Amino acid sequence: MRIADANWQDVEAYLTRDDRCVLPFGSTEQHAGLSLCVDAILAERVAVEAAEPLGVPVYPAMPFGLAPYFAAFPGSVSLRVETLLAVARDLIESVAASGFRRILLVNGHGGNAPVGALAQQMMTERPSLSIKFHNWYNASRTWAAAMAADPSASHGNWFENFPWTRLPHAPAPEGRKAAVNTALMKASPPAKVREMLGDGSFGGPWQMPDVVTQAIWDTGVAETREALEGPWH
């Protein structure tokens, strides 16, 4: 259930029978020829598909995260670490004030890892809360399925290329791109990162057959649903 499809009375009624909710976290950053909002699109969609059979409400994805390394790519947005953590804390405290006690944070962007540490800290401060930080894309079975399809699975390549992240005016190139030196990239300033990445992909095929990516997606939805089902304290 998308929160966008509910009113406050619906949420009040829901909270009489369940106390779970989902907060997706994404990012707005370059993804080669794909949408700048890939991470937010995927985090929210996987959360909605996972939660739908359970009737658990899903909030709109937080669209901004930590992506300072892509600052030289126009359209990319990055928060400061302290800003992201402050926003994440406010979101968690707000839904907790509404009555949600079991909160699943579905993350679609690796740079948002500090939010996972914040979740642990908040549970020491508020033992009544049970908070999970779930990186949907590298949950064990999802990541294994991606590696089995092609071990190049990474940023801006086929692994993030779904019908719902593509742009009609920017078809994927044919073939595969040589892998970039990610260790050097992580040690470089934004202008150098753009020079190294070219179009922005980290390498590998830009697109795979939809039947391949759909199977990986279905696994991601299933693992996200399992995280939502439990265990919870």
JOVEN-V162263 format. One record per pair of residues at least 12 apart in sequence whose ideal C-beta (glycine too) atoms are under 10 Angstrom apart, sorted by the first residue. I is the first residue (numbers start at 1). J is the second residue. D is the distance in Angstrom with one decimal. If there is no record, write none. Layout:
I_J_D ; I_J_D
//
This chain:
1_14_7.9 ; 1_21_9.6 ; 1_22_9.6 ; 1_48_8.3 ; 1_51_6.8 ; 1_52_7.1 ; 1_54_8.9 ; 1_55_5.8 ; 1_56_6.7 ; 1_57_4.9 ; 1_58_6.7 ; 2_22_10.0 ; 2_44_8.5 ; 2_47_9.4 ; 2_48_6.0 ; 2_51_8.9 ; 2_52_9.1 ; 2_57_7.5 ; 2_58_5.6 ; 2_59_8.4 ; 2_60_7.9 ; 3_21_8.2 ; 3_22_9.3 ; 3_23_10.0 ; 3_57_5.2 ; 3_58_6.5 ; 3_59_5.0 ; 3_60_6.8 ; 3_95_9.7 ; 4_57_9.8 ; 4_58_9.0 ; 4_59_8.8 ; 4_60_6.6 ; 5_48_10.0 ; 5_57_9.0 ; 5_58_9.7 ; 6_57_6.4 ; 8_98_9.0 ; 10_57_8.4 ; 11_57_6.6 ; 11_95_9.8 ; 11_98_6.8 ; 11_99_8.3 ; 11_100_9.0 ; 12_98_8.7 ; 12_99_8.2 ; 14_55_7.6 ; 14_56_8.5 ; 14_57_6.5 ; 14_99_9.1 ; 14_100_9.5 ; 15_57_9.5 ; 15_98_7.2 ; 15_99_4.3 ; 15_100_7.3 ; 15_101_9.5 ; 16_99_9.1 ; 17_55_9.0 ; 18_54_8.4 ; 18_55_7.4 ; 18_56_6.9 ; 18_57_9.0 ; 18_99_10.0 ; 18_100_9.0 ; 18_101_9.7 ; 18_102_8.5 ; 19_56_9.8 ; 19_95_9.9 ; 19_96_9.6 ; 19_98_9.6 ; 19_99_6.4 ; 19_100_5.5 ; 19_101_4.2 ; 19_102_5.6 ; 19_103_9.0 ; 19_129_9.9 ; 19_130_9.2 ; 19_232_9.2 ; 20_51_8.4 ; 20_54_7.8 ; 20_55_9.4 ; 20_56_4.8 ; 20_57_8.2 ; 20_100_6.9 ; 20_101_8.0 ; 20_102_4.4 ; 20_103_7.5 ; 20_104_7.0 ; 20_130_9.1 ; 20_228_6.5 ; 20_229_9.2 ; 20_230_9.5 ; 20_232_7.7 ; 21_47_10.0 ; 21_51_8.7 ; 21_56_6.5 ; 21_57_5.1 ; 21_58_7.4 ; 21_59_6.8 ; 21_95_5.6 ; 21_96_9.6 ; 21_98_8.3 ; 21_99_9.4 ; 21_100_4.4 ; 21_101_9.2 ; 21_102_7.7 ; 21_103_5.9 ; 21_104_7.4 ; 21_228_9.6 ; 22_43_9.5 ; 22_44_9.0 ; 22_46_9.8 ; 22_47_4.6 ; 22_48_8.3 ; 22_50_7.8 ; 22_51_5.5 ; 22_54_9.8 ; 22_56_6.2 ; 22_57_7.1 ; 22_58_4.4 ; 22_59_6.7 ; 22_61_9.8 ; 22_95_9.7 ; 22_100_9.6 ; 22_102_9.9 ; 22_103_7.8 ; 22_104_4.8 ; 22_105_7.9 ; 22_106_5.8 ; 22_132_9.8 ; 22_134_9.1 ; 22_224_8.5 ; 22_227_9.5 ; 22_228_6.8 ; 23_43_9.5 ; 23_47_8.5 ; 23_58_8.3 ; 23_59_5.2 ; 23_60_9.2 ; 23_61_8.5 ; 23_62_7.2 ; 23_88_8.2 ; 23_91_5.7 ; 23_92_7.1 ; 23_94_9.7 ; 23_95_6.8 ; 23_100_9.2 ; 23_103_6.3 ; 23_104_7.3 ; 23_105_5.2 ; 23_106_7.3 ; 23_107_9.5 ; 23_115_9.4 ; 23_131_9.3 ; 24_39_9.4 ; 24_40_7.3 ; 24_41_9.7 ; 24_42_8.8 ; 24_43_3.9 ; 24_44_4.6 ; 24_45_8.7 ; 24_46_7.9 ; 24_47_4.7 ; 24_48_8.5 ; 24_58_6.8 ; 24_59_7.0 ; 24_60_7.6 ; 24_61_3.9 ; 24_62_6.9 ; 24_63_9.5 ; 24_104_9.0 ; 24_105_7.8 ; 24_106_4.6 ; 24_107_7.6 ; 24_108_6.8 ; 24_134_9.7 ; 24_136_8.8 ; 24_224_9.8 ; 25_39_8.2 ; 25_40_8.1 ; 25_43_6.1 ; 25_44_9.5 ; 25_47_9.9 ; 25_61_6.8 ; 25_62_4.8 ; 25_63_9.0 ; 25_64_9.2 ; 25_65_6.4 ; 25_84_8.6 ; 25_87_9.5 ; 25_88_7.4 ; 25_91_9.0 ; 25_105_6.2 ; 25_106_7.1 ; 25_107_4.7 ; 25_108_6.7 ; 25_109_6.7 ; 25_111_9.9 ; 25_112_5.1 ; 25_115_6.1 ; 25_116_9.9 ; 25_133_8.8 ; 25_134_9.9 ; 25_135_9.7 ; 26_38_7.9 ; 26_39_3.9 ; 26_40_2.8 ; 26_41_7.2 ; 26_42_7.2 ; 26_43_4.5 ; 26_44_7.1 ; 26_60_9.9 ; 26_61_4.6 ; 26_62_6.4 ; 26_63_5.7 ; 26_64_7.9 ; 26_65_6.5 ; 26_106_9.2 ; 26_107_8.0 ; 26_108_4.7 ; 26_109_5.7 ; 26_112_8.1 ; 27_39_4.2 ; 27_40_6.6 ; 27_43_8.9 ; 27_61_9.5 ; 27_62_8.9 ; 27_63_7.5 ; 27_64_6.6 ; 27_65_3.7 ; 27_66_7.5 ; 27_67_5.3 ; 27_70_8.9 ; 27_76_8.5 ; 27_77_7.8 ; 27_78_8.2 ; 27_79_9.1 ; 27_84_9.8 ; 27_107_9.6 ; 27_108_7.3 ; 27_109_3.9 ; 27_110_9.0 ; 27_111_6.4 ; 27_112_7.0 ; 28_40_6.7 ; 28_63_5.4 ; 28_64_5.7 ; 28_65_7.9 ; 28_67_7.8 ; 28_70_9.7 ; 28_75_7.4 ; 28_76_6.8 ; 28_77_4.5 ; 28_78_8.8 ; 28_109_9.5 ; 29_64_9.2 ; 29_65_7.8 ; 29_66_9.5 ; 29_67_4.1 ; 29_68_9.8 ; 29_69_8.8 ; 29_70_4.7 ; 29_71_9.3 ; 29_73_7.2 ; 29_75_8.0 ; 29_76_4.3 ; 29_77_7.0 ; 29_78_7.4 ; 29_109_7.8 ; 29_111_8.4 ; 29_155_9.0 ; 29_156_9.3 ; 29_200_8.9 ; 30_67_8.5 ; 30_70_5.1 ; 30_71_9.9 ; 30_72_9.0 ; 30_73_3.7 ; 30_74_8.3 ; 30_75_6.8 ; 30_76_5.2 ; 30_155_9.1 ; 30_156_7.1 ; 30_193_9.9 ; 30_194_8.6 ; 30_197_8.2 ; 30_199_8.7 ; 30_200_4.4 ; 30_201_9.5 ; 31_70_9.3 ; 31_73_9.5 ; 31_76_9.5 ; 31_155_7.1 ; 31_156_4.5 ; 31_157_9.1 ; 31_160_6.0 ; 31_161_8.9 ; 31_165_7.3 ; 31_167_9.9 ; 31_199_9.8 ; 31_200_6.5 ; 31_201_8.1 ; 32_73_9.7 ; 32_155_8.2 ; 32_156_3.7 ; 32_157_7.2 ; 32_160_8.7 ; 32_161_8.9 ; 32_170_8.7 ; 32_172_8.5 ; 32_173_9.0 ; 32_177_8.8 ; 32_197_8.2 ; 32_198_8.7 ; 32_199_4.7 ; 32_200_4.0 ; 32_201_4.1 ; 32_202_8.8 ; 32_206_6.9 ; 33_156_8.0 ; 33_161_8.7 ; 33_165_10.0 ; 33_166_8.1 ; 33_167_6.7 ; 33_169_9.3 ; 33_170_4.1 ; 33_171_7.5 ; 33_172_6.1 ; 33_173_7.6 ; 33_199_6.7 ; 33_200_8.0 ; 33_201_8.2 ; 33_206_7.0 ; 33_207_9.3 ; 34_155_9.9 ; 34_156_6.5 ; 34_157_9.1 ; 34_160_6.0 ; 34_161_6.2 ; 34_162_8.8 ; 34_165_4.9 ; 34_166_6.4 ; 34_167_6.8 ; 34_170_7.7 ; 34_172_8.3 ; 34_200_8.8 ; 34_201_8.9 ; 34_206_8.9 ; 34_207_9.7 ; 35_75_10.0 ; 35_160_9.3 ; 35_164_8.7 ; 35_165_5.2 ; 35_166_7.6 ; 35_167_6.0 ; 35_170_9.1 ; 36_63_9.6 ; 36_70_9.7 ; 36_73_8.7 ; 36_74_9.4 ; 36_75_4.9 ; 36_76_6.9 ; 36_77_8.4 ; 36_167_9.5 ; 37_61_8.6 ; 37_63_6.4 ; 37_64_10.0 ; 37_75_9.6 ; 37_77_10.0 ; 37_165_8.2 ; 38_108_7.8 ; 38_109_8.9 ; 38_155_9.1 ; 38_156_8.0 ; 38_160_5.1 ; 38_161_8.9 ; 38_162_8.7 ; 38_164_9.4 ; 38_165_4.8 ; 38_166_9.7 ; 39_61_8.2 ; 39_62_10.0 ; 39_63_8.5 ; 39_64_9.9 ; 39_65_7.0 ; 39_67_8.8 ; 39_107_8.6 ; 39_108_4.1 ; 39_109_4.1 ; 39_110_8.9 ; 39_111_8.9 ; 39_112_8.5 ; 39_137_9.0 ; 39_155_9.6 ; 39_160_8.1 ; 39_165_9.3 ; 40_60_8.7 ; 40_61_4.2 ; 40_62_7.4 ; 40_63_4.4 ; 40_64_8.3 ; 40_65_8.5 ; 40_108_6.7 ; 40_109_8.2 ; 41_61_7.6 ; 41_63_9.3 ; 41_108_8.0 ; 41_160_9.4 ; 41_162_8.4 ; 41_164_6.1 ; 41_165_5.6 ; 42_61_8.8 ; 42_106_9.4 ; 42_108_4.8 ; 42_109_9.2 ; 42_136_7.4 ; 42_137_7.3 ; 42_160_7.0 ; 42_162_7.4 ; 42_164_8.0 ; 42_165_6.7 ; 42_217_8.7 ; 42_220_8.5 ; 43_58_9.9 ; 43_61_5.0 ; 43_62_8.4 ; 43_63_9.4 ; 43_65_9.8 ; 43_105_9.4 ; 43_106_5.3 ; 43_107_6.4 ; 43_108_3.2 ; 43_109_7.5 ; 43_112_9.3 ; 43_134_9.6 ; 43_135_9.6 ; 43_136_6.7 ; 43_137_8.8 ; 43_224_9.6 ; 44_58_6.9 ; 44_59_8.5 ; 44_60_6.6 ; 44_61_3.9 ; 44_62_9.4 ; 44_63_9.1 ; 44_106_8.0 ; 44_108_8.1 ; 45_58_9.6 ; 45_61_8.8 ; 45_106_9.9 ; 45_108_9.2 ; 45_136_9.8 ; 45_162_8.6 ; 45_164_6.3 ; 45_165_9.2 ; 45_217_8.8 ; 45_220_9.8 ; 45_221_8.9 ; 46_58_9.8 ; 46_106_6.5 ; 46_108_7.5 ; 46_134_9.4 ; 46_136_4.9 ; 46_137_8.4 ; 46_142_9.3 ; 46_217_7.5 ; 46_220_5.4 ; 46_221_5.7 ; 46_223_9.1 ; 46_224_5.3 ; 46_225_9.4 ; 47_59_8.6 ; 47_61_7.8 ; 47_104_7.7 ; 47_105_9.6 ; 47_106_4.4 ; 47_108_9.1 ; 47_134_9.0 ; 47_136_7.8 ; 47_221_9.1 ; 47_224_6.5 ; 47_225_9.6 ; 47_228_8.5 ; 48_61_9.7 ; 48_106_9.6 ; 48_221_9.3 ; 48_224_9.8 ; 49_217_8.5 ; 49_218_9.0 ; 49_220_8.9 ; 49_221_4.7 ; 49_222_9.6 ; 49_224_7.9 ; 49_225_8.2 ; 50_104_8.8 ; 50_106_7.8 ; 50_134_9.4 ; 50_136_8.3 ; 50_220_8.4 ; 50_221_5.1 ; 50_222_7.7 ; 50_223_8.3 ; 50_224_3.8 ; 50_225_4.0 ; 50_226_8.5 ; 50_227_8.0 ; 50_228_5.9 ; 50_229_9.3 ; 51_104_8.4 ; 51_106_9.1 ; 51_221_9.7 ; 51_224_8.1 ; 51_225_7.4 ; 51_228_6.1 ; 52_221_9.4 ; 52_225_9.0 ; 53_225_7.3 ; 53_228_9.9 ; 54_225_7.0 ; 54_228_6.2 ; 54_229_7.1 ; 56_100_9.8 ; 56_102_9.1 ; 56_104_8.1 ; 56_225_9.4 ; 56_228_6.0 ; 56_229_9.5 ; 57_95_9.2 ; 57_100_8.4 ; 58_104_9.1 ; 58_106_8.2 ; 58_228_9.7 ; 59_91_7.7 ; 59_94_9.7 ; 59_95_7.4 ; 59_100_9.9 ; 59_103_9.9 ; 59_106_9.9 ; 61_106_8.3 ; 61_107_9.8 ; 61_108_7.5 ; 61_109_10.0 ; 62_79_9.6 ; 62_84_8.4 ; 62_87_6.8 ; 62_88_7.5 ; 62_91_7.0 ; 62_105_9.3 ; 62_107_9.5 ; 62_108_9.8 ; 62_109_9.6 ; 62_112_8.5 ; 62_115_9.0 ; 63_77_8.1 ; 64_77_5.3 ; 64_78_7.7 ; 64_79_5.4 ; 64_83_8.7 ; 64_84_7.6 ; 64_87_8.2 ; 64_109_9.6 ; 64_112_9.7 ; 65_77_8.5 ; 65_78_7.5 ; 65_79_6.5 ; 65_84_6.2 ; 65_87_9.8 ; 65_88_9.8 ; 65_107_8.6 ; 65_108_8.7 ; 65_109_4.7 ; 65_110_9.1 ; 65_111_5.4 ; 65_112_4.5 ; 65_113_9.8 ; 65_114_9.7 ; 65_115_8.4 ; 66_78_6.0 ; 66_79_6.2 ; 66_80_8.1 ; 66_81_6.3 ; 66_83_9.1 ; 66_84_5.8 ; 66_85_9.7 ; 66_109_7.7 ; 66_110_9.0 ; 66_111_3.8 ; 66_112_6.1 ; 66_113_8.3 ; 66_114_7.3 ; 66_115_9.2 ; 67_79_8.5 ; 67_109_7.4 ; 67_110_9.5 ; 67_111_5.4 ; 67_112_9.3 ; 67_190_9.9 ; 68_80_8.7 ; 68_81_9.3 ; 68_111_8.2 ; 68_189_9.5 ; 68_190_7.0 ; 68_193_9.7 ; 69_111_8.2 ; 69_185_7.3 ; 69_186_7.5 ; 69_188_8.0 ; 69_189_8.5 ; 69_190_6.1 ; 69_192_9.7 ; 69_193_5.2 ; 69_194_9.4 ; 69_197_9.6 ; 70_111_9.3 ; 70_155_9.5 ; 70_156_9.9 ; 70_190_6.9 ; 70_193_6.9 ; 70_194_7.9 ; 70_197_8.7 ; 70_200_7.7 ; 71_189_8.7 ; 71_190_4.0 ; 71_191_8.6 ; 71_193_8.4 ; 71_194_8.8 ; 72_189_8.4 ; 72_190_4.1 ; 72_191_5.0 ; 72_192_8.5 ; 72_193_6.6 ; 72_194_4.0 ; 72_195_8.4 ; 72_197_9.4 ; 73_190_8.1 ; 73_193_8.5 ; 73_194_6.0 ; 73_197_8.3 ; 73_199_9.8 ; 73_200_6.3 ; 74_194_10.0 ; 76_190_9.0 ; 76_194_9.9 ; 76_200_9.3 ; 78_111_8.1 ; 78_190_9.5 ; 79_111_9.5 ; 79_112_9.5 ; 81_111_9.4 ; 81_114_5.9 ; 82_114_9.5 ; 84_111_8.8 ; 84_112_6.8 ; 84_114_6.8 ; 84_115_6.8 ; 84_118_8.9 ; 85_112_9.9 ; 85_114_6.0 ; 85_115_7.0 ; 85_117_8.6 ; 85_118_5.3 ; 85_121_9.4 ; 86_118_9.6 ; 87_115_9.3 ; 88_105_7.8 ; 88_112_8.4 ; 88_114_8.4 ; 88_115_4.8 ; 88_116_9.8 ; 88_118_5.6 ; 88_119_8.1 ; 88_122_9.0 ; 88_133_9.8 ; 89_115_9.3 ; 89_118_6.4 ; 89_119_9.7 ; 89_121_9.0 ; 89_122_7.0 ; 89_125_9.8 ; 91_103_9.1 ; 91_105_8.9 ; 91_115_9.7 ; 92_105_8.0 ; 92_115_9.2 ; 92_118_8.0 ; 92_119_7.5 ; 92_122_6.0 ; 92_123_10.0 ; 92_126_8.9 ; 92_129_7.7 ; 92_131_6.7 ; 93_122_8.1 ; 93_125_9.9 ; 93_126_8.5 ; 93_129_9.5 ; 95_129_9.7 ; 96_122_8.8 ; 96_126_7.0 ; 96_128_8.3 ; 96_129_6.0 ; 96_131_9.2 ; 100_129_8.6 ; 101_126_9.4 ; 101_128_6.1 ; 101_129_5.9 ; 101_130_6.5 ; 101_131_9.4 ; 101_232_8.5 ; 101_233_9.5 ; 102_129_7.9 ; 102_130_4.7 ; 102_131_8.0 ; 102_132_8.1 ; 102_228_8.6 ; 102_230_8.7 ; 102_232_4.7 ; 102_233_8.5 ; 103_119_8.1 ; 103_122_9.3 ; 103_123_9.9 ; 103_129_6.7 ; 103_130_7.3 ; 103_131_4.8 ; 103_132_7.5 ; 103_133_9.7 ; 103_232_9.6 ; 104_130_9.4 ; 104_131_7.9 ; 104_132_5.1 ; 104_133_8.5 ; 104_134_6.0 ; 104_224_7.9 ; 104_227_6.0 ; 104_228_5.3 ; 104_229_9.9 ; 104_232_9.2 ; 105_118_9.2 ; 105_119_6.2 ; 105_131_6.7 ; 105_132_6.6 ; 105_133_4.8 ; 105_134_6.6 ; 105_135_9.5 ; 105_227_9.9 ; 106_132_9.0 ; 106_133_8.7 ; 106_134_5.3 ; 106_135_8.4 ; 106_136_5.6 ; 106_220_9.9 ; 106_224_6.1 ; 106_227_8.1 ; 106_228_8.8 ; 107_133_6.3 ; 107_134_6.5 ; 107_135_5.0 ; 107_136_7.0 ; 107_137_8.5 ; 107_138_9.6 ; 108_134_10.0 ; 108_135_8.0 ; 108_136_6.4 ; 108_137_6.5 ; 108_160_9.2 ; 109_135_8.8 ; 109_137_9.0 ; 109_155_9.7 ; 110_135_7.5 ; 110_137_8.5 ; 110_138_8.1 ; 110_155_8.3 ; 112_133_8.8 ; 112_135_8.7 ; 113_133_8.5 ; 113_135_8.2 ; 114_133_10.0 ; 115_131_9.9 ; 115_133_6.3 ; 116_131_9.3 ; 116_132_9.1 ; 116_133_3.6 ; 116_134_9.1 ; 116_135_8.1 ; 117_133_8.5 ; 118_131_8.9 ; 118_133_8.5 ; 119_131_4.2 ; 119_132_7.3 ; 119_133_4.9 ; 120_133_8.1 ; 123_233_8.7 ; 127_233_8.7 ; 128_233_9.4 ; 129_233_9.1 ; 130_230_9.5 ; 130_231_9.0 ; 130_232_4.6 ; 130_233_4.7 ; 131_232_9.6 ; 132_227_5.8 ; 132_228_8.4 ; 132_230_9.6 ; 132_231_9.5 ; 132_232_7.9 ; 133_227_9.6 ; 134_223_8.0 ; 134_224_6.3 ; 134_226_9.6 ; 134_227_4.7 ; 134_228_8.4 ; 136_217_9.7 ; 136_219_9.9 ; 136_220_5.1 ; 136_221_8.4 ; 136_223_7.0 ; 136_224_5.1 ; 136_227_8.5 ; 137_153_8.7 ; 137_159_7.6 ; 137_160_8.2 ; 137_216_9.0 ; 137_217_9.9 ; 137_220_6.6 ; 137_223_9.9 ; 138_153_9.3 ; 138_220_9.5 ; 139_219_8.3 ; 139_220_6.8 ; 139_222_9.3 ; 139_223_4.2 ; 139_224_7.4 ; 139_226_8.7 ; 139_227_7.6 ; 140_219_9.8 ; 140_223_7.5 ; 141_216_9.5 ; 141_219_5.2 ; 141_220_8.5 ; 141_222_7.6 ; 141_223_5.7 ; 141_226_9.3 ; 142_216_6.3 ; 142_217_8.5 ; 142_218_9.4 ; 142_219_4.9 ; 142_220_4.3 ; 142_221_9.0 ; 142_222_8.5 ; 142_223_5.5 ; 142_224_8.7 ; 143_159_9.8 ; 143_216_9.1 ; 143_219_9.2 ; 143_220_9.3 ; 143_223_9.6 ; 144_216_9.6 ; 144_219_8.4 ; 145_212_9.2 ; 145_213_9.8 ; 145_215_6.5 ; 145_216_4.7 ; 145_217_9.3 ; 145_218_9.0 ; 145_219_4.9 ; 145_220_8.4 ; 145_223_9.9 ; 146_158_9.3 ; 146_159_5.8 ; 146_212_9.5 ; 146_213_9.0 ; 146_215_9.9 ; 146_216_5.4 ; 146_219_8.8 ; 146_220_9.2 ; 147_159_10.0 ; 147_216_10.0 ; 148_212_9.7 ; 148_215_9.7 ; 148_216_9.0 ; 149_205_9.7 ; 149_208_6.6 ; 149_209_9.6 ; 149_212_5.2 ; 149_213_7.9 ; 149_215_8.0 ; 149_216_6.5 ; 150_176_8.7 ; 150_204_6.3 ; 150_205_6.5 ; 150_208_6.8 ; 150_212_8.3 ; 151_179_10.0 ; 151_204_8.3 ; 152_176_7.2 ; 152_177_8.8 ; 152_179_6.7 ; 152_201_9.6 ; 152_202_8.0 ; 152_203_5.9 ; 152_204_2.6 ; 152_205_6.8 ; 152_208_9.9 ; 153_202_9.5 ; 153_204_7.2 ; 153_205_9.7 ; 153_208_9.4 ; 153_213_10.0 ; 153_216_8.4 ; 154_179_8.2 ; 154_180_9.1 ; 154_182_8.2 ; 154_201_7.8 ; 154_202_4.1 ; 154_203_6.7 ; 154_204_6.4 ; 155_180_9.5 ; 155_182_9.1 ; 155_197_8.9 ; 155_200_7.8 ; 155_201_7.0 ; 155_202_4.6 ; 155_203_9.2 ; 155_204_9.9 ; 156_177_9.3 ; 156_197_8.0 ; 156_199_7.6 ; 156_200_4.9 ; 156_201_3.9 ; 156_202_6.2 ; 156_203_9.1 ; 156_204_9.5 ; 156_206_8.3 ; 157_172_9.1 ; 157_176_8.3 ; 157_177_7.3 ; 157_179_9.7 ; 157_200_9.6 ; 157_201_4.8 ; 157_202_6.3 ; 157_203_6.7 ; 157_204_4.5 ; 157_205_6.4 ; 157_206_5.9 ; 157_207_8.3 ; 157_208_8.9 ; 158_172_8.0 ; 158_176_8.7 ; 158_201_9.1 ; 158_204_6.4 ; 158_205_4.6 ; 158_206_6.2 ; 158_207_5.2 ; 158_208_4.2 ; 158_209_9.3 ; 158_212_8.1 ; 158_213_6.9 ; 158_216_9.8 ; 159_202_9.4 ; 159_204_7.9 ; 159_205_9.2 ; 159_208_8.3 ; 159_213_7.7 ; 159_216_7.7 ; 160_201_9.3 ; 160_213_9.0 ; 161_201_9.7 ; 161_205_8.6 ; 161_206_6.7 ; 161_207_4.8 ; 161_208_7.2 ; 161_210_9.1 ; 161_213_6.8 ; 162_207_9.8 ; 162_210_7.9 ; 162_213_5.8 ; 162_214_8.1 ; 162_216_9.4 ; 162_217_6.7 ; 163_210_6.8 ; 163_213_8.9 ; 163_214_9.0 ; 164_217_9.6 ; 165_213_10.0 ; 166_207_8.4 ; 170_199_10.0 ; 171_206_9.1 ; 171_207_8.5 ; 172_201_9.5 ; 172_205_8.3 ; 172_206_3.9 ; 172_207_3.8 ; 172_208_9.5 ; 173_199_8.0 ; 173_201_9.1 ; 173_205_9.2 ; 173_206_5.1 ; 173_207_8.3 ; 174_205_8.9 ; 174_206_7.9 ; 174_207_8.6 ; 175_205_7.2 ; 175_206_7.9 ; 175_207_10.0 ; 176_201_9.5 ; 176_203_7.4 ; 176_204_5.4 ; 176_205_4.4 ; 176_206_7.5 ; 176_207_9.9 ; 177_197_9.5 ; 177_198_8.0 ; 177_199_7.7 ; 177_201_5.5 ; 177_202_8.2 ; 177_203_4.9 ; 177_204_6.5 ; 177_205_7.9 ; 177_206_6.9 ; 178_198_10.0 ; 178_203_5.8 ; 178_204_9.0 ; 179_201_9.7 ; 179_202_6.9 ; 179_203_3.5 ; 179_204_6.8 ; 180_193_9.2 ; 180_196_5.6 ; 180_197_6.0 ; 180_198_8.6 ; 180_201_8.3 ; 180_202_5.5 ; 180_203_5.5 ; 181_196_7.1 ; 181_203_9.8 ; 182_196_9.3 ; 182_202_6.6 ; 182_203_8.9 ; 184_196_7.0 ; 185_197_7.3 ; 185_202_8.2
//
